[in-house]
Amino acid sequence: MKVVHHRKIEIMTLQLKVPNMACSACGETITKAVKAVDPTATVQADPKTKLVSIETQASETVVKQAITDAGYSVT
């Protein structure tokens, strides 16, 4: 008999303000940056409101660093 342990996966929803996200191409770049650290993440970036909503298993620190590394500021 095989015993399989299931680990509960916690998904967080983050709302981040990215003041220098100017256009939809910026949103795509931010989405790619987040998906590089969590390929299963759901990302919605709105250049008009400068808000990025992210459902992710990665920590907020990791996600913010990925966005910063892509050249954007997070407030």
DOKOL-451157 format. One record per residue: x, y, z of N, C-alpha, C, O, CB in turn; residue in three letters; chain; residue number from 1. Coordinates in pm, 1 decimal, padded with zeros to 6 digits, always signed. Glycine has a CB too. Example, Ala and Ser with C-alpha at 12.3 -4.5 7.8 and 13.67 -1.06 7.14 Angstrom:
% residues 2
         nX         nY         nZ        caX        caY        caZ         cX         cY         cZ         oX         oY         oZ        cbX        cbY        cbZ   rest   kette    nr
   +01319.0   -00569.0   +00780.0   +01230.0   -00450.0   +00780.0   +01320.0   -00330.0   +00780.0   +01423.6   -00331.9   +00846.5   +01130.8   -00447.3   +00904.6    ala       A     1
   +01285.0   -00225.0   +00708.0   +01367.0   -00106.0   +00714.0   +01290.0   +00003.0   +00787.0   +01340.9   +00113.8   +00803.9   +01408.4   -00059.8   +00572.5    ser       A     2
//
This chain:
% residues 75
         nX         nY         nZ        caX        caY        caZ         cX         cY         cZ         oX         oY         oZ        cbX        cbY        cbZ   rest   kette    nr
   +00083.6   -00117.6   +00000.0   +00000.0   +00000.0   +00000.0   +00088.5   +00124.5   +00000.0   +00188.1   +00132.9   +00071.8   -00095.3   -00000.5   +00121.3    met       A     1
   +00049.2   +00218.8   -00081.4   +00125.7   +00341.8   -00094.6   +00055.0   +00453.9   -00017.0   -00065.8   +00473.1   -00031.2   +00143.2   +00380.3   -00244.8    lys       A     2
   +00128.8   +00525.2   +00062.3   +00072.5   +00636.3   +00138.2   +00115.4   +00766.5   +00071.4   +00233.9   +00792.1   +00050.3   +00118.2   +00631.9   +00287.9    val       A     3
   +00017.3   +00845.8   +00039.6   +00044.8   +00973.2   -00025.4   +00007.7   +01084.6   +00071.9   -00104.3   +01090.8   +00122.6   -00033.9   +00986.8   -00160.3    val       A     4
   +00103.5   +01171.1   +00096.2   +00078.5   +01284.8   +00183.9   +00040.5   +01404.7   +00098.2   +00111.5   +01441.5   +00004.6   +00202.8   +01316.6   +00272.5    his       A     5
   -00070.1   +01463.0   +00131.5   -00112.6   +01583.0   +00059.5   -00076.1   +01704.3   +00142.7   -00111.5   +01714.8   +00260.2   -00265.5   +01580.2   +00029.2    his       A     6
   -00005.3   +01794.3   +00079.9   +00030.9   +01918.0   +00146.5   -00067.4   +02025.7   +00103.7   -00093.0   +02044.4   -00015.3   +00177.4   +01959.2   +00114.0    arg       A     7
   -00120.9   +02094.5   +00200.0   -00215.9   +02201.0   +00167.7   -00141.4   +02316.4   +00103.1   -00041.4   +02365.6   +00155.4   -00291.8   +02248.9   +00294.6    lys       A     8
   -00191.8   +02357.8   -00010.8   -00129.8   +02468.9   -00082.2   -00205.9   +02596.0   -00046.2   -00327.0   +02605.6   -00066.3   -00129.6   +02444.6   -00237.4    ile       A     9
   -00134.0   +02691.3   +00006.3   -00197.1   +02816.5   +00042.0   -00179.6   +02917.1   -00070.3   -00068.6   +02942.3   -00117.2   -00139.4   +02871.0   +00172.7    glu       A    10
   -00290.7   +02973.2   -00111.9   -00287.3   +03074.4   -00216.0   -00324.9   +03207.4   -00153.1   -00427.3   +03219.1   -00085.7   -00382.8   +03038.4   -00333.9    ile       A    11
   -00241.6   +03306.4   -00175.9   -00266.4   +03440.7   -00124.3   -00312.5   +03529.5   -00238.0   -00276.2   +03508.6   -00353.8   -00139.8   +03499.3   -00056.7    met       A    12
   -00391.8   +03627.4   -00204.1   -00427.4   +03730.3   -00301.0   -00356.5   +03857.9   -00258.3   -00374.8   +03907.3   -00147.0   -00583.7   +03751.0   -00310.1    thr       A    13
   -00276.1   +03909.3   -00348.3   -00201.6   +04032.9   -00321.6   -00258.7   +04145.4   -00407.6   -00292.2   +04124.5   -00524.2   -00048.9   +04013.8   -00349.8    leu       A    14
   -00269.3   +04262.7   -00350.1   -00306.2   +04383.4   -00423.8   -00187.1   +04477.7   -00412.8   -00158.7   +04530.4   -00305.2   -00439.8   +04449.7   -00367.6    gln       A    15
   -00118.7   +04498.5   -00522.4   +00000.9   +04582.2   -00519.8   -00016.8   +04702.9   -00610.1   -00077.5   +04693.8   -00716.8   +00124.4   +04501.9   -00562.3    leu       A    16
   +00036.4   +04815.7   -00566.3   +00034.1   +04938.1   -00646.3   +00170.1   +04949.9   -00715.4   +00274.7   +04945.8   -00650.5   +00002.9   +05065.6   -00557.2    lys       A    17
   +00166.7   +04964.5   -00847.6   +00289.1   +04976.8   -00927.1   +00280.0   +05109.5   -01003.2   +00230.3   +05114.2   -01115.7   +00307.6   +04853.6   -01026.4    val       A    18
   +00329.2   +05218.7   -00939.5   +00311.3   +05353.6   -00995.2   +00368.8   +05375.1   -01135.1   +00315.6   +05455.4   -01211.8   +00373.1   +05451.9   -00903.8    pro       A    19
   +00477.4   +05303.8   -01169.6   +00538.0   +05328.4   -01300.9   +00495.1   +05226.4   -01406.5   +00565.2   +05207.6   -01505.9   +00688.7   +05327.4   -01288.6    asn       A    20
   +00380.1   +05160.1   -01385.9   +00322.8   +05073.8   -01489.6   +00240.4   +05165.3   -01580.8   +00133.5   +05212.3   -01541.7   +00233.6   +04955.9   -01427.2    met       A    21
   +00289.6   +05189.9   -01700.4   +00229.7   +05291.3   -01786.6   +00133.6   +05237.4   -01892.6   +00042.4   +05308.6   -01934.6   +00337.4   +05366.8   -01853.9    ala       A    22
   +00152.5   +05113.6   -01936.0   +00071.5   +05063.5   -02047.7   +00050.7   +04912.9   -02035.9   +00102.1   +04848.8   -01944.3   +00138.3   +05097.3   -02182.6    cys       A    23
   -00025.7   +04857.3   -02130.2   -00054.8   +04713.8   -02124.6   +00072.4   +04630.0   -02142.1   +00081.3   +04519.6   -02088.3   -00157.6   +04676.4   -02232.5    ser       A    24
   +00169.7   +04681.0   -02216.2   +00296.8   +04607.9   -02231.5   +00368.1   +04597.0   -02096.9   +00431.3   +04495.4   -02067.6   +00388.7   +04678.2   -02335.3    ala       A    25
   +00357.9   +04702.5   -02014.9   +00414.7   +04697.8   -01879.6   +00345.2   +04589.3   -01798.5   +00409.8   +04514.0   -01725.6   +00401.2   +04835.4   -01808.8    cys       A    26
   +00213.7   +04581.9   -01811.7   +00136.6   +04479.7   -01741.9   +00179.0   +04339.6   -01781.0   +00186.4   +04250.2   -01696.7   -00010.4   +04497.6   -01769.3    gly       A    27
   +00207.0   +04320.7   -01909.7   +00253.7   +04189.9   -01958.3   +00390.9   +04156.7   -01900.9   +00417.0   +04042.0   -01864.6   +00259.3   +04188.0   -02112.4    glu       A    28
   +00478.5   +04256.4   -01892.5   +00611.8   +04235.6   -01836.3   +00601.9   +04196.4   -01688.9   +00672.6   +04106.8   -01642.9   +00698.0   +04362.8   -01852.5    thr       A    29
   +00513.9   +04263.9   -01615.6   +00494.0   +04233.3   -01473.8   +00435.9   +04092.5   -01458.7   +00477.0   +04017.5   -01370.2   +00400.5   +04338.3   -01407.5    ile       A    30
   +00340.9   +04057.1   -01544.3   +00281.4   +03922.5   -01541.1   +00388.5   +03816.3   -01562.7   +00392.8   +03716.7   -01490.6   +00170.7   +03909.0   -01648.5    thr       A    31
   +00475.3   +03837.4   -01662.0   +00583.5   +03741.6   -01689.3   +00678.5   +03729.9   -01570.7   +00724.9   +03620.7   -01538.1   +00661.7   +03783.2   -01814.6    lys       A    32
   +00707.2   +03842.9   -01506.3   +00797.7   +03843.4   -01390.5   +00739.1   +03762.0   -01275.7   +00809.8   +03684.5   -01211.3   +00825.6   +03987.8   -01343.9    ala       A    33
   +00609.9   +03779.6   -01250.5   +00544.7   +03705.8   -01142.3   +00538.0   +03557.3   -01176.6   +00563.2   +03472.5   -01090.9   +00402.9   +03761.4   -01115.8    val       A    34
   +00504.3   +03525.7   -01301.1   +00493.2   +03385.4   -01342.2   +00629.1   +03314.2   -01343.5   +00634.9   +03191.2   -01340.8   +00429.4   +03376.8   -01480.6    lys       A    35
   +00737.9   +03391.4   -01347.6   +00871.7   +03331.6   -01340.0   +00896.6   +03274.2   -01200.8   +00968.7   +03175.4   -01186.7   +00980.2   +03436.2   -01374.8    ala       A    36
   +00837.0   +03335.7   -01097.1   +00855.0   +03285.4   -00960.6   +00740.9   +03193.3   -00918.8   +00757.4   +03112.6   -00827.3   +00866.0   +03401.8   -00862.5    val       A    37
   +00624.6   +03204.3   -00984.7   +00511.6   +03114.5   -00958.7   +00432.7   +03096.3   -01087.7   +00344.2   +03175.9   -01119.2   +00419.8   +03170.4   -00844.8    asp       A    38
   +00465.6   +02989.7   -01162.9   +00400.0   +02966.0   -01292.2   +00248.0   +02949.0   -01282.1   +00177.7   +02966.5   -01381.6   +00459.1   +02843.2   -01356.5    pro       A    39
   +00196.7   +02915.3   -01163.7   +00052.6   +02895.1   -01146.9   -00021.3   +03021.7   -01104.1   -00143.0   +03019.7   -01085.9   +00028.1   +02786.5   -01045.5    thr       A    40
   +00051.5   +03130.5   -01088.2   -00009.3   +03255.6   -01040.9   -00109.8   +03310.1   -01141.8   -00095.9   +03292.6   -01262.8   +00099.1   +03360.8   -01013.5    ala       A    41
   -00211.1   +03376.5   -01087.4   -00306.7   +03450.4   -01169.8   -00276.6   +03598.1   -01148.3   -00274.8   +03646.4   -01035.1   -00457.4   +03414.9   -01133.0    thr       A    42
   -00253.1   +03668.9   -01258.2   -00212.7   +03809.1   -01248.3   -00308.2   +03896.1   -01330.1   -00336.4   +03866.9   -01446.4   -00066.1   +03827.9   -01296.9    val       A    43
   -00357.3   +04003.0   -01267.8   -00437.6   +04102.1   -01339.0   -00372.2   +04237.4   -01315.1   -00368.5   +04287.4   -01202.7   -00588.3   +04101.2   -01291.3    gln       A    44
   -00321.0   +04295.3   -01422.5   -00252.7   +04424.1   -01412.4   -00335.0   +04529.8   -01485.5   -00371.1   +04511.8   -01601.8   -00108.4   +04415.9   -01470.8    ala       A    45
   -00364.1   +04639.4   -01417.0   -00443.1   +04747.4   -01475.1   -00361.5   +04876.1   -01478.6   -00346.1   +04943.0   -01376.5   -00573.6   +04768.3   -01395.6    asp       A    46
   -00308.8   +04910.8   -01597.1   -00225.8   +05032.0   -01608.3   -00300.1   +05160.8   -01571.0   -00237.8   +05257.0   -01526.2   -00173.4   +05044.3   -01749.6    pro       A    47
   -00432.4   +05163.2   -01589.0   -00508.1   +05285.3   -01557.6   -00508.8   +05312.9   -01408.1   -00490.0   +05427.1   -01366.2   -00651.9   +05274.0   -01608.9    lys       A    48
   -00530.5   +05209.4   -01327.0   -00535.5   +05228.1   -01181.5   -00400.0   +05203.3   -01115.3   -00381.3   +05232.1   -00997.0   -00639.9   +05135.3   -01120.5    thr       A    49
   -00305.1   +05149.0   -01193.7   -00170.0   +05113.9   -01144.2   -00174.2   +04999.2   -01043.0   -00079.6   +04980.4   -00966.6   -00103.3   +05236.9   -01079.7    lys       A    50
   -00283.9   +04922.6   -01042.3   -00297.6   +04811.9   -00948.3   -00271.2   +04678.3   -01014.7   -00309.5   +04654.8   -01129.3   -00435.6   +04812.2   -00886.6    leu       A    51
   -00205.0   +04591.3   -00940.1   -00179.9   +04454.9   -00985.3   -00239.5   +04361.7   -00880.3   -00201.9   +04366.7   -00763.2   -00025.4   +04427.4   -01006.7    val       A    52
   -00332.4   +04277.1   -00922.9   -00391.7   +04176.0   -00834.7   -00329.3   +04042.4   -00869.8   -00325.3   +04003.6   -00986.5   -00548.4   +04170.9   -00848.6    ser       A    53
   -00280.7   +03972.4   -00768.8   -00208.1   +03847.4   -00791.6   -00258.1   +03740.5   -00696.0   -00262.2   +03761.7   -00574.8   -00056.0   +03868.0   -00774.7    ile       A    54
   -00296.0   +03626.1   -00750.4   -00324.6   +03508.1   -00668.5   -00204.2   +03417.1   -00684.8   -00174.1   +03372.0   -00795.3   -00460.6   +03435.5   -00711.1    glu       A    55
   -00135.3   +03390.0   -00574.6   -00008.0   +03320.1   -00583.3   +00019.2   +03233.9   -00460.7   -00035.7   +03255.7   -00352.8   +00104.0   +03419.3   -00601.7    thr       A    56
   +00105.4   +03136.0   -00481.3   +00154.9   +03053.7   -00371.0   +00287.7   +03109.3   -00319.1   +00333.6   +03071.4   -00211.3   +00171.8   +02906.5   -00416.1    gln       A    57
   +00349.2   +03199.6   -00396.5   +00477.6   +03258.8   -00357.0   +00452.7   +03364.8   -00249.2   +00342.8   +03419.2   -00238.3   +00551.3   +03321.5   -00480.8    ala       A    58
   +00554.6   +03392.6   -00171.5   +00541.0   +03493.5   -00066.5   +00533.7   +03633.2   -00128.0   +00578.4   +03656.1   -00240.4   +00659.0   +03484.5   +00033.3    ser       A    59
   +00477.1   +03724.5   -00052.4   +00466.0   +03863.2   -00098.7   +00604.2   +03921.7   -00126.7   +00622.1   +03996.6   -00222.7   +00391.7   +03949.5   +00005.5    glu       A    60
   +00700.8   +03887.7   -00043.3   +00838.1   +03937.2   -00060.2   +00896.5   +03892.3   -00193.8   +00958.6   +03971.5   -00264.7   +00927.4   +03888.5   +00055.2    thr       A    61
   +00876.7   +03765.6   -00227.9   +00929.7   +03710.0   -00353.5   +00862.9   +03777.4   -00473.6   +00929.5   +03811.6   -00571.3   +00907.6   +03555.9   -00359.2    val       A    62
   +00731.9   +03796.2   -00465.6   +00657.6   +03858.4   -00575.7   +00701.7   +04003.9   -00594.7   +00725.7   +04048.0   -00707.1   +00505.2   +03851.5   -00549.0    val       A    63
   +00712.0   +04077.7   -00483.6   +00755.8   +04217.3   -00493.0   +00896.4   +04227.0   -00551.9   +00924.1   +04316.1   -00632.1   +00752.0   +04284.0   -00354.5    lys       A    64
   +00985.0   +04135.6   -00512.3   +01122.3   +04136.3   -00563.5   +01123.4   +04108.8   -00713.2   +01200.3   +04170.7   -00786.7   +01208.5   +04032.2   -00489.7    gln       A    65
   +01038.6   +04016.2   -00759.8   +01031.8   +03983.1   -00902.0   +00987.9   +04106.0   -00982.4   +01042.2   +04133.9   -01089.3   +00934.3   +03864.6   -00926.0    ala       A    66
   +00889.6   +04178.7   -00929.8   +00840.7   +04298.7   -00999.2   +00948.3   +04407.7   -00998.6   +00968.3   +04475.8   -01099.2   +00710.2   +04351.3   -00932.5    ile       A    67
   +01016.5   +04423.8   -00887.1   +01125.5   +04521.6   -00875.8   +01239.2   +04485.3   -00972.2   +01294.3   +04572.3   -01039.6   +01178.4   +04528.2   -00729.6    thr       A    68
   +01273.5   +04356.7   -00977.8   +01380.2   +04311.1   -01068.1   +01344.8   +04335.2   -01214.5   +01433.4   +04349.7   -01298.7   +01408.3   +04162.6   -01045.9    asp       A    69
   +01214.1   +04339.4   -01244.9   +01168.7   +04366.5   -01381.7   +01173.4   +04516.5   -01414.2   +01145.6   +04557.0   -01527.1   +01025.8   +04313.2   -01401.4    ala       A    70
   +01209.2   +04599.1   -01313.4   +01226.8   +04740.8   -01337.2   +01110.9   +04829.3   -01291.4   +01101.2   +04945.2   -01331.8   +01249.4   +04762.2   -01480.1    gly       A    71
   +01024.3   +04775.1   -01208.1   +00909.0   +04850.4   -01161.8   +00915.1   +04872.1   -01011.4   +00972.5   +04791.6   -00938.1   +00780.1   +04778.8   -01199.5    tyr       A    72
   +00855.5   +04981.5   -00966.6   +00849.5   +05006.8   -00822.6   +00717.5   +04954.6   -00768.9   +00615.8   +04956.2   -00838.4   +00865.8   +05158.3   -00791.1    ser       A    73
   +00720.0   +04908.7   -00645.6   +00600.1   +04857.9   -00579.4   +00579.8   +04938.6   -00452.4   +00671.1   +04952.7   -00371.1   +00611.7   +04704.7   -00548.1    val       A    74
   +00458.6   +04991.6   -00436.0   +00431.4   +05068.1   -00313.6   +00317.9   +05003.6   -00236.4   +00279.7   +05052.8   -00130.2   +00396.8   +05215.2   -00346.7    thr       A    75
//
